[in-house]
Amino acid sequence: MAHYDNEGFKPLAQTSATGKVKWFNATKGYGFITLNDGGDAFCHASALQAVGHSEVPQGATIICDLADSQRGLQVVAVHSVDLSTAEASSPRGPRRDFGGDRFGGGRGYRDSGPTGPMVEGKIKFFNDQKGFGFVMPDSGASDIYLHASALRRSGVQAVEPDQRIRYSTRQGNKGVEVDRVEII
């Protein structure tokens, strides 16, 4: 059984919880597990590495212990990983039609993975001319890329530095990025 650093967490919220990998990015070192009860839990790579896995495919079944954190449930111990339930990865051919406007929106919108849970943070900066900026998560984690297309998808016209937001993330082509935004 692998134990993730449990400092700063409350006592276990669930023991031997079962769920399937929603998505996991080994490069970024984390992902999310969709629990059988329908909720999601954050999963750090170190929890998986302690049981011999550096990455896990979407759909793999995880049995784990969970604790509440500031951002929701988090995997703190992994008991087992069942790869037999993983979804087969589909080979992708070359892209021929990117479509969209100069900010990557429009008909060429590409869904690059499921959306994570809504969390809070604030705008670090956003450059309207270039169509991107960064969000500073309240958790203190690394800044997250914010593209103009995420604002449009969310119906948000503009954002300002230090503005409080609630947002969800997804796996983009170059790493984790903001998917949806709500102004707080």
C-alpha positions as CSV (number, residue, x, y, z in Angstrom):
1,M,0.0,0.0,0.0
2,A,1.4,3.4,-1.0
3,H,1.0,6.5,1.3
4,Y,1.0,10.0,-0.1
5,D,2.2,12.7,2.2
6,N,-0.8,13.2,4.5
7,E,0.5,16.3,6.3
8,G,-2.0,19.1,6.4
9,F,-4.9,16.7,5.7
10,K,-7.8,15.8,8.0
11,P,-8.3,12.2,8.9
12,L,-9.3,9.8,6.2
13,A,-12.6,10.7,4.5
14,Q,-12.9,7.2,2.9
15,T,-11.0,4.0,3.1
16,S,-10.8,1.4,0.3
17,A,-12.7,3.7,-2.1
18,T,-13.0,2.4,-5.6
19,G,-12.9,4.5,-8.8
20,K,-11.7,4.7,-12.4
21,V,-9.0,6.9,-13.8
22,K,-10.7,9.9,-15.3
23,W,-7.4,11.2,-16.7
24,F,-3.8,11.2,-15.6
25,N,-0.8,13.1,-17.0
26,A,2.5,11.6,-16.0
27,T,4.4,14.7,-17.2
28,K,2.5,16.9,-14.9
29,G,2.4,14.3,-12.2
30,Y,-1.2,14.2,-11.4
31,G,-4.7,13.3,-12.6
32,F,-8.2,12.6,-11.3
33,I,-10.1,9.5,-10.3
34,T,-13.9,9.2,-10.8
35,L,-15.2,7.4,-7.7
36,N,-17.9,4.8,-7.9
37,D,-20.2,7.3,-5.9
38,G,-19.8,9.8,-8.7
39,G,-17.4,12.2,-7.1
40,D,-13.8,13.0,-8.3
41,A,-10.6,12.8,-6.3
42,F,-7.2,14.3,-7.1
43,C,-4.4,11.8,-7.5
44,H,-0.7,12.8,-7.3
45,A,1.9,10.7,-9.1
46,S,3.7,9.8,-5.9
47,A,0.7,7.8,-4.6
48,L,0.9,5.7,-7.7
49,Q,4.7,5.4,-7.8
50,A,4.8,3.9,-4.4
51,V,2.9,0.9,-5.8
52,G,5.0,0.7,-9.0
53,H,3.1,2.8,-11.5
54,S,4.5,5.9,-13.1
55,E,1.3,6.4,-15.1
56,V,-2.1,4.9,-15.4
57,P,-4.5,4.8,-18.5
58,Q,-8.0,6.2,-18.5
59,G,-10.4,3.7,-17.2
60,A,-8.0,1.7,-15.0
61,T,-9.6,0.8,-11.6
62,I,-8.0,2.2,-8.5
63,I,-8.7,1.1,-4.9
64,C,-7.5,3.8,-2.5
65,D,-7.8,5.8,0.7
66,L,-9.0,9.4,0.5
67,A,-8.7,12.5,2.6
68,D,-10.3,15.9,2.4
69,S,-8.0,18.7,1.3
70,Q,-8.6,22.4,0.6
71,R,-9.5,21.6,-3.0
72,G,-11.6,18.5,-2.4
73,L,-10.9,14.8,-2.0
74,Q,-7.3,13.6,-2.6
75,V,-5.9,10.1,-2.9
76,V,-3.5,9.6,0.0
77,A,-2.9,5.8,-0.3
78,V,-3.3,3.4,-3.2
79,H,-4.1,-0.3,-2.4
80,S,-4.3,-1.6,-6.0
81,V,-4.4,-0.7,-9.6
82,D,-6.3,-2.9,-12.1
83,L,-5.2,-2.2,-15.7
84,S,-7.6,-4.7,-17.2
85,T,-10.5,-2.2,-17.0
86,A,-8.5,0.5,-18.9
87,E,-10.0,1.9,-22.1
88,A,-8.1,1.0,-25.2
89,S,-6.2,4.0,-26.6
90,S,-7.3,5.0,-30.0
91,P,-4.5,5.9,-32.5
92,R,-4.8,9.4,-33.9
93,G,-4.1,10.3,-37.5
94,P,-2.7,13.7,-38.5
95,R,-4.8,16.8,-38.1
96,R,-5.9,18.4,-41.3
97,D,-8.5,21.0,-40.1
98,F,-7.7,23.2,-37.2
99,G,-10.4,25.7,-38.0
100,G,-11.4,28.4,-35.6
101,D,-10.3,32.0,-35.1
102,R,-6.8,33.4,-34.2
103,F,-7.3,32.3,-30.5
104,G,-8.1,28.7,-31.3
105,G,-11.8,28.9,-30.8
106,G,-14.7,28.4,-33.3
107,R,-15.4,25.2,-35.2
108,G,-12.0,23.8,-34.6
109,Y,-12.5,23.5,-30.8
110,R,-10.7,20.4,-29.6
111,D,-11.8,18.7,-26.4
112,S,-8.5,17.4,-25.0
113,G,-9.9,15.5,-22.1
114,P,-12.4,15.6,-19.2
115,T,-12.7,18.7,-17.1
116,G,-11.5,18.6,-13.5
117,P,-13.5,20.0,-10.5
118,M,-14.2,23.7,-10.0
119,V,-11.6,25.3,-7.8
120,E,-10.8,29.0,-6.9
121,G,-7.9,31.3,-7.7
122,K,-7.2,34.7,-9.2
123,I,-6.0,36.1,-12.5
124,K,-2.2,36.7,-12.5
125,F,-2.4,38.5,-15.9
126,F,-4.3,38.3,-19.2
127,N,-3.1,39.8,-22.4
128,D,-6.1,40.6,-24.7
129,Q,-3.9,41.2,-27.7
130,K,-2.2,37.8,-27.4
131,G,-5.3,36.0,-26.2
132,F,-3.8,34.3,-23.1
133,G,-2.8,34.7,-19.5
134,F,-2.3,32.8,-16.3
135,V,-4.3,31.9,-13.2
136,M,-2.8,31.6,-9.7
137,P,-4.5,28.7,-7.9
138,D,-5.5,29.3,-4.2
139,S,-3.8,26.0,-3.4
140,G,-0.4,27.6,-4.2
141,A,0.3,25.1,-7.0
142,S,1.9,26.2,-10.3
143,D,0.2,28.9,-12.4
144,I,-2.3,27.5,-15.0
145,Y,-2.5,28.6,-18.6
146,L,-5.7,30.5,-19.5
147,H,-6.6,30.9,-23.2
148,A,-9.1,33.3,-24.6
149,S,-11.2,30.4,-25.9
150,A,-11.9,29.3,-22.3
151,L,-13.3,32.7,-21.6
152,R,-15.5,32.6,-24.7
153,R,-16.7,29.1,-23.8
154,S,-17.7,30.4,-20.4
155,G,-19.4,33.6,-21.6
156,V,-16.8,35.8,-19.8
157,Q,-16.0,39.0,-21.7
158,A,-12.9,40.1,-19.9
159,V,-10.7,39.5,-16.8
160,E,-8.4,41.7,-14.8
161,P,-5.3,41.0,-12.7
162,D,-6.1,39.9,-9.2
163,Q,-9.7,39.2,-10.1
164,R,-11.1,36.2,-8.1
165,I,-12.4,33.3,-10.2
166,R,-13.7,29.8,-10.0
167,Y,-12.4,27.5,-12.7
168,S,-12.0,24.0,-14.0
169,T,-9.0,22.5,-15.8
170,R,-8.4,20.0,-18.5
171,Q,-5.4,18.5,-20.3
172,G,-4.5,20.7,-23.3
173,N,-2.1,20.0,-26.1
174,K,0.8,21.5,-24.1
175,G,-0.2,20.7,-20.5
176,V,-3.0,21.6,-18.0
177,E,-5.1,24.6,-19.0
178,V,-8.2,26.4,-17.8
179,D,-11.3,24.9,-19.4
180,R,-14.2,26.9,-17.8
181,V,-14.3,30.2,-15.8
182,E,-16.8,31.8,-13.4
183,I,-16.2,35.3,-12.0
184,I,-16.6,35.2,-8.2
